[in-house]
């Protein structure tokens, strides 16, 4: 237990350092730091996925963000997709233990990475990335109603909007783009869907 706690805080320190380095423009050192954090968190997840799984997803999202900032958008998309898969695996195992602010921060990061994929002039990758986060947020709404919030709904709006932008860049995507824009608008028009539990 004490060893796990030490590993968790050590990984958290590395992750915070990576974020600061990314914001400072030093993406290479940021990548070195986040890779160490991911390595530690993978070992922690093996020991206790319920307690540490979400930390791994967060670190993968941070790595994807750093890669996108560094202009390595294809690599960022691959890491992002691993994060989404890991998130789904946690939900499949009933091991998603996370508070609402963390859930919001994580989904917003995934939306941002999806946006970067769209802007990489590789619309098919952008569509795949945004589809992943749309499915993930919709699943949270369906299976984790007690954690649903306006911020998650805004994240879903953003994911639909980003996917619509990606669809628009494909030869046959205009109708699909319109459908995604409409979904985004619908999410903004129906606050009653929130049904937040006290």
C-alpha positions in Angstrom: 0.0 0.0 0.0 2.7 2.5 1.0 4.8 1.5 -2.1 1.8 2.1 -4.4 1.2 5.5 -2.8 4.8 6.5 -3.3 4.7 5.3 -7.0 1.4 7.2 -7.6 2.8 10.5 -6.2 6.1 10.1 -8.0 4.2 9.5 -11.3 2.0 12.5 -10.5 5.1 14.7 -10.1 6.6 13.5 -13.4 3.2 14.2 -15.1 3.0 17.7 -13.6 6.6 18.4 -14.8 5.7 17.2 -18.3 2.8 19.6 -18.4 5.0 22.5 -17.3 7.7 21.6 -19.8 5.1 21.4 -22.6 3.8 24.8 -21.7 7.3 26.1 -21.7 7.9 24.8 -25.2 10.3 22.0 -24.2 8.4 19.1 -25.7 11.4 16.7 -25.8 12.0 16.9 -22.1 8.2 16.8 -21.5 8.0 13.5 -23.5 10.9 12.0 -21.4 9.0 12.9 -18.2 5.6 11.7 -19.3 7.1 8.4 -20.6 8.5 7.7 -17.1 5.1 8.5 -15.6 3.3 6.1 -18.0 5.8 3.4 -17.2 5.1 3.7 -13.5 1.4 3.9 -13.9 1.3 0.8 -16.1 2.9 -1.1 -13.2 0.4 0.4 -10.8 -2.5 -0.6 -13.0 -1.4 -4.2 -13.0 -1.6 -4.1 -9.2 -4.8 -2.3 -8.9 -6.7 -1.1 -12.0 -9.6 0.4 -10.1 -7.4 2.7 -8.1 -4.8 3.6 -10.7 -6.4 3.0 -14.1 -7.6 6.5 -14.6 -4.1 7.9 -13.8 -2.8 5.9 -16.8 -5.5 7.2 -19.1 -4.6 10.8 -17.9 -0.9 10.2 -18.6 -1.6 8.8 -22.1 -3.7 11.9 -22.8 -0.9 14.1 -21.6 1.5 12.3 -23.9 -0.8 12.7 -26.8 -1.1 16.4 -26.1 2.7 16.8 -26.0 3.1 15.0 -29.2 0.5 17.2 -30.9 2.2 20.3 -29.6 5.5 19.0 -31.0 3.8 18.6 -34.4 3.9 14.8 -34.3 0.1 14.5 -34.8 0.0 11.0 -36.2 1.8 9.7 -33.1 -0.5 11.8 -30.9 -3.5 10.2 -32.5 -2.2 6.7 -31.9 -1.5 7.4 -28.2 -4.9 9.1 -27.9 -6.6 6.0 -29.2 -4.8 3.9 -26.7 -6.1 6.2 -24.0 -9.7 5.8 -25.2 -9.3 2.0 -25.4 -7.9 1.9 -21.8 -10.8 4.1 -20.6 -13.3 1.6 -22.2 -11.5 -1.3 -20.6 -11.8 0.3 -17.2 -15.5 0.7 -17.7 -15.9 -2.9 -19.0 -14.2 -4.1 -15.9 -16.3 -1.9 -13.6 -13.1 -0.3 -12.5 -13.7 3.4 -13.3 -13.3 5.1 -9.9 -12.9 8.9 -10.5 -14.5 12.1 -9.3 -16.4 14.4 -11.7 -13.7 17.2 -12.1 -11.1 14.6 -13.1 -13.5 13.0 -15.6 -14.3 16.4 -17.1 -10.6 17.3 -17.4 -9.8 14.0 -19.0 -12.6 14.1 -21.5 -11.7 17.7 -22.5 -8.1 16.6 -23.1 -9.4 13.8 -25.3 -11.6 16.3 -27.2 -8.5 18.6 -27.7 -6.5 15.7 -29.0 -9.3 14.9 -31.4 -9.2 18.5 -32.6 -5.5 18.2 -33.2 -6.1 15.1 -35.3 -8.6 17.0 -37.4 -6.2 19.8 -38.0 -3.4 17.5 -39.0 -4.8 17.4 -42.6 -5.5 13.7 -42.1 -9.3 13.8 -41.9 -9.8 10.0 -41.7 -7.6 9.9 -38.5 -9.5 12.9 -37.2 -12.9 11.2 -37.8 -11.6 8.0 -36.0 -10.3 10.0 -33.1 -13.5 12.1 -32.6 -15.7 9.0 -33.0 -13.7 7.4 -30.2 -14.3 10.3 -27.8 -18.0 10.7 -28.9 -18.6 7.0 -28.0 -16.7 7.4 -24.7 -18.7 10.4 -23.5 -22.0 8.9 -24.7 -21.1 5.8 -22.7 -20.4 7.8 -19.6 -23.8 9.5 -20.0 -25.5 6.1 -20.3 -23.7 4.2 -17.6 -22.4 6.8 -15.2 -25.5 9.1 -14.9 -24.5 10.2 -11.4 -21.3 11.8 -12.8 -23.0 13.5 -15.8 -22.6 17.3 -15.8 -22.9 20.4 -18.1 -19.1 20.3 -18.7 -19.3 16.8 -20.0 -22.2 17.8 -22.3 -20.0 20.7 -23.6 -17.2 18.2 -24.2 -19.7 16.1 -26.2 -20.7 19.1 -28.2 -17.1 19.8 -29.0 -16.4 16.2 -30.1 -19.3 16.3 -32.5 -18.2 19.7 -33.8 -14.6 18.5 -34.4 -15.9 15.3 -36.1 -18.1 17.4 -38.4 -15.1 19.5 -39.3 -13.2 16.4 -40.2 -16.1 15.0 -42.2 -16.2 18.2 -44.2 -12.7 17.6 -45.4 -13.5 14.3 -47.1 -15.0 13.9 -50.6 -18.2 12.2 -49.4 -18.5 13.7 -46.0 -20.8 16.7 -46.4 -24.0 14.9 -45.3 -22.1 13.3 -42.3 -20.7 16.7 -41.4 -24.2 18.2 -41.3 -25.4 15.4 -39.1 -22.5 15.9 -36.7 -23.1 19.7 -36.6 -26.8 19.0 -35.9 -25.8 16.6 -33.0 -23.6 19.3 -31.5 -26.4 21.9 -31.8 -28.9 19.5 -30.3 -26.7 18.9 -27.3 -26.6 22.6 -26.7 -30.4 23.0 -27.0 -31.6 20.3 -24.6 -30.3 21.1 -21.1 -33.1 18.9 -19.7 -31.0 15.9 -20.8 -28.5 16.7 -18.0 -30.8 15.3 -15.2 -28.0 15.8 -12.7 -28.6 13.8 -9.5 -28.1 15.6 -6.2 
